[in-house]
Amino acid sequence: MSKAIRIHEHGGPETMHLEEVDVPEPGPGEALVRHTAIGVNYIDVYFRTGLYTPPGLPFTPGMEAAGVVEAVGAGVTELSVGDRVAYAAPPPGAYAEARVIAADRLVPVPEGISDEQAAAMMLKGMTAQYLLRRTYRVQPGDTVLIHAAAGGVGLIACQWASHLGATVIGTVGSAEKAELARAHGCTHPVNYREEDFVARVREITGGAGVAAVYDSVGRDTFDGSLDCLRLMGTLVSFGQSSGPVEPLNIGVLAQKGSLFLTRPTLFTYTARREDLLATATELFEVVGQGAVRLEINQRLPLEEAAEAHRGLEARRTTGSTILEPR
């Protein structure tokens, strides 16, 4: 037996409860991982509320964790018992002391990267990698806008974009978050509660607009994000913390300057194992070099997962949040 957070019905954070669960032996192509640190991400909220459909009810949320391989199933050759590994992959199930998962979704954690770091950066860091290096490939001299710049993805993306030679504009919700973003590569933090971010972006860019907007907020920022783009700029809409974006007349993209729009997901970009390993390797490299440093600003025991979600939804958190199994 092991302990895991279980959700029996969709709803608020109060629907999450710590329960005893059976952990099966790994089948062919699977591995049993004993978790040492678990990442918390906004996608977990989407599954909890039912915005995203889980495999069924009840279920265990969580898409990201680090730990140690305790057993492997038939046909698994890329991993061995005792290996330190991390993952950011479906299906949900990370809010647990241990779980069985497809072995080809597990990435070896290199020396110099702690389990906490791995759990805090796999989903958010690999998201930053595919956003900045593959969706719109940031070039030296670019100016880009990153929404939620003081959040988990935001702090990593600001540093990484700055490392790539870009000027970074970032939206934040408080003076404290503005200072945090500035300390992590954001040249121009914009407090959206006090300033019109579209007007501020146009001012900073001399009216030209930015090469790309990376938008995880969704409904509240979508229209403004389009208005921040330069001619033939790219809006990367990769999340919806404020709610889903309303249906769009694509003619708007032509009217606003032949814009590009994409709605990507990490799990598409890492569906092939070779892409997963390449993405994780580049992330480990920039962290190992010190070009990107991780901020783990919230640590809670596994049984307090509901409180972690309350903080996330209230936008009280900065950087990464991790849950600690006993």
N, C-alpha and C positions, 0 to 999 in steps of 0.2 A: 504493500500500500504506500501511497504517496499523497501529498497535499497539493491541491490546485484550486484556483479561483474558478467557480462555475457560475454560469448565467443561465437561468431557467426560463426567463422571459425578457423581451426587450424593454428598455426603459432607462432610468437614470442610474447613477453610480450605486445606488442602494440595491440594485439587482445583483451585484457581485458578492459572492459568499465563498469563504474558504471551506473546502470539503475534502474528505478522504476519497481517493480514487485509486482504481487498479491501473497499473502501468503494464501493458503487455510486453512480451518478449519481441524483439525486432524481427520482422519478417524479411524476406528476400529484398535486398536493396535498401534496407533500413538500418538505422542506428539508434541506440538508446543513449540519451544524453542526460547527465545529471547537471542541472543548472547551478551556476555560481552567481550569476547576475542576469537580470531581465530588463530589457528596455521597454519604455512606455512611449507610445506614439499616438498621434491623433487618429490614425486609422483604427486603433483599438476602440475609440469612441464610436466611430462609424459602425463597427460590427456590434457593439453593445446596444446602440439605439435601433439597429435594424436598417440603417441607411444602406449598409452593405450586408449582403446575405451570408450568414455563417453556414457551415456544412449542415447544421441542424441544431435543435435545442434538446437538452442543455448543451453548452459548449464552453470551452476554456478560451478566453481571449489571449491576444499577444502574438506578435509576429517576429520578435527579435530577442535573442538571448545569447549568452556564452556559457560554456561549461566544459565537462569532461566526458568523453565517450566511455560508457560502461559496458556496452555489448554491441556487436554488429551482427546483422543477418547474413544469410547466404548470398554470395556473389559480391559482397562489398570488399573492394581491394584498395580503395583510395584512403581508407582510414583504419586506424588500429585502436584497440582498447587502451585508454590512458591518454589519447591525444586531446590537446586543448583545441576546442573548436568554437565557432560562432556562426550565427545565421541571421538572415532577415528574409523570411520566406513564408508563403502560405503552406498549409492552412493554419488558421489560428491555433494556439495551444501553448504559448510560451509562459503564461502566468501559472507556472507549476514548478514543483521541485524537480521533476523529471518528466521526460516525454520521449516518445518514439517519433522519428522524423525521417524523411527520405535522405539517405546518406549523401546524395549528389547535391543537396542544398547546403551542406556543411562546409565551412571554409576553415582550414587550419589557421590558428592564431600564432603569428610569429613571436619570437622572443623580443622583448622590449615593449610589447603591447599587453597591458593587463586585462584580466577578464572584465573588469568594470569598464575600461575604455572600449573594449570590443562590443560589449552589450550596449553601450551608450552611443556607438557610432555606426553600427552596421547598416541599419535602415536609413538613418539620417545622413550618414556620410556617403553611402553608395548612391543615395538620392542626389546629393550634391554633385557627385561625380558624373552621373548620367546627364544631369541638367546642364552643367557647365562644360562638359567635354564632348557630349554626344547630341543633345537635343538642340541647343544653340551653342556652338563651340565658341567660347569666349576668346577674343583676340586681344593682344596688347593694344592699348589705346581705346578700347571700347568703354562706353559708359552703360551700366546696367542698373536696373531697379530690382531689389529683392524685398518682397513684403515679409512681414514678421521677422525682421532682421535679428531680433534678440532671441528668437526661438531656437529649437534644436537644429533644424536644417539651416536656419538663417545664419547662426553664428559660424557654422562650418562653411557655408557658401560664401559669406562675406570674406572670410580669410582666404579661401581658395581663389575666388575671383580676383582679389587684390594681388595674390601671389602670381596670378596669370597676367598681371599688368593692366587690369581694368580699374576704372573709377567706379566705386560702388555707392549708390544711393539706396538707403534702406528705410522702410517705414517701421515705426515703433509706437507703443502706446503710452510711454511715460518718459520723463527726463532721465530716470534711472536706467531704463532700457536703452535710451539713446546713448548714454555713456558706455554701457556695456557693448553695444554694437560698434561704437567708434573705436573701442579698444580691441576690436576683433576685425579690423579692416574696412569698416564702413566709413567712407570719407564724408558722406553727407547723411547723417540720421535725420529723419523727418518725423516729428510727432504728429500722427494723423488726427489726434484729438484736438490739436491746437492749430494745425496748418492744413491747407488744401494741398494734398500731395501732388496733384496734377500740376497746379500752378507752380509749386516749388520745383518739380522736375523740369518744367519748361524754363524756369529762371536759371537753374543750375546749368542746363545744356544750351543756354542762349537761344531757346526756342526750337532747337533741332529735334529734341526727344532722344530716347535711349535706344540702344541696339536691341535690347531684350528686356522683358519683364518676367520675373519668376514669381508666380502668384499661387500661394497655397491657401489664400483666404476665400476666394470664390465670389459669392454673390455680392458682397459689400464693396469689392474692389475691382470687379471685372471691367465695367465700363470705363472707369478711370484708368485702369491699366492700358486699355487700348489707346486712350488719349495721351498716354505718356510716350508712345512709340514713335521713333523716327520713320521716315518713308521706308517701306519694306522691312520694318522691324518685326520681331517675333515675340508673341505672347505665349509663354509656357504656363498653362494653367494646370497645376499638378496637385491641387487640394481644394477643399471647400469647407474650411472650419467655420465660416459664417453661413453656410448653406449652399445648395446647388445653384449653379449659374442658370439663369433663365434661358429659354430657347433663343437662338440667335439667327437673325437674317444675315446670311453670309455676305450679302451685298455691302454690309457695313464695313467689311474688311477692305473692299475696293474703295469705298468713299473716304476712308481714313488713311489711305496711302499704300494700297496693295500690301496689306499686312499678312503675316503668317500667324496661324493659331494652331496649337497642338495641345492635346490632353493626354500626356504620357503617364505611364506607371513604371515604377522600379521593376516590378515583377515581369513585365514584358522585356525590359532591357537586360534582365539577368536570367531569362528563361533558359538559354543554353549555358551549360556548365562552363564552357570556355569564356563566355562573357561575364559570368558571375565571378570567376577567378580573376579575370583581368580587371574588373571593376574594383574588387576588394584589394587586389595588389596595389593598384594606384592609390587607393585610400590609405592603406597601411604605409605607403612610401611617404606621402605628404605629412602624415601624422608623425612618422618616425623622424623625418627631417626637421620637424618643428615648424613647418610652414602652416600647419593647422593644429591648433591646440584645442583640446576638448574641455568643455565646461560641464561637469556633472554637479548641478546645483540643487538637486533634490534626490534624497535617498530615503526610501521607506521600506519597511518589512513587507513581504508578500501579502500578509493579511490586511494591509492598509491600501490595497489597490484602489478602493473606492475613493479614498482621499487623494490619491494621485490623479485620478480622473477629474475630481472637483477642481483641483488646482489648474489642471490643463485647460478645462473648459472655461474657467473664469479668467484665463490669460494671466494667472499669477506666476506662472513658471517662466524661467529663463534657462537656456541651454538644455541639457538632457536630464531626464528623470529615470532613475533605475529602481527596481524592486529587488530586495534581497531575500532569497529563500533562507530558511533556517538551516 
